[in-house]
Amino acid sequence: MRHGLIPGTRGRVRPMTLFGDPVLHSPCEDVTDFGPELASLVEDLFATMYAAQGVGLAANQVGEPLRVFVFDCPDDDDVRHLGHVVNPRLVEADGVVLRGPEGCLSLPGLEAGTERYDHAVVEGFTVTGDPVRVHGTGFFARCLQHECDHLEGRVYADHLTGWRRRRLMRQVSRASWCRSG
């Protein structure tokens, strides 16, 4: 992305991949081509995320099984974090484990109390192939862990156990967007 442009303004809104689709439950492939197609994908991810009023979006959530995610997310001090990471690796997830409400654009309208660390560090690359290191605390740390999970083929529901998982799965089965519901 060129300096000064608002992310997503040149992108197109893509259909959201919903919970249950196999692309959400399989690890994504590393990006090997840092060309114009990747730049277009990142723009599309921003456009789609903003249209859905989200704070983060992984490529497999629009059906692209590639290791890329975007974010526009506040931390607990209301500091805005805006960017993208290509081929991210979660290199630190530590601090206090907090259970907080977590939702997902691929499970629209639903959320569940999910445990996450309150500090996370992700390393990867920008769309132009430059190294990037992103630090997150609080809500933004939750976002970074959530998006990295997507690229490993996991959704927040996979962290739930017991009654929290059963309740969420009942809500999924009743959701208007659920294929079997």
LINSUL-V642825 format. One record per run of one state. SS is the DSSP state (~ for helix, > for strand, _ for the rest). FROM is the first residue (numbers start at 1). LEN is the number of residues. Records with the same first field share a line. If there is no record, write none. Layout:
SS=FROM-LEN + FROM-LEN
//
This chain:
_=1-21 + 26-3 + 30-6 + 52-4 + 63-3 + 67-1 + 75-5 + 104-7 + 126-5 + 152-4 + 160-2 + 175-7
~=22-4 + 36-16 + 59-4 + 138-14 + 156-4 + 162-13
>=29-1 + 56-3 + 66-1 + 68-7 + 80-24 + 111-15 + 131-7
//
